Amino acid sequence: MELARARLRVKRAEISLNHAKEMLDEECGVGINLALCGRIRSEQKRVVEARKRLMKIAATASA
């Protein structure tokens, strides 16, 4: 069950990151683009952390 939640957490983080990148591609203005760059960086960090947690859970589940 914990492994499924971790996979879901990774998927949600990836979806959120992709959405922020799509919004950056739109011409919204400099202020919004700066905010989106900050959001993208935080979403990238979230994806990395979620993947690390998933790998840790998967390693303990298979042991």
ZICOR-V713080 format. One record per run of one state. SS is the DSSP state (H for helix, E for strand, - for the rest). FROM is the first residue (numbers start at 1). LEN is the number of residues. If there is no record, write none. Layout:
{{SS;FROM;LEN} {SS;FROM;LEN}}
//
This chain:
{{-;1;1} {H;2;24} {-;26;4} {H;30;33} {-;63;1}}
//
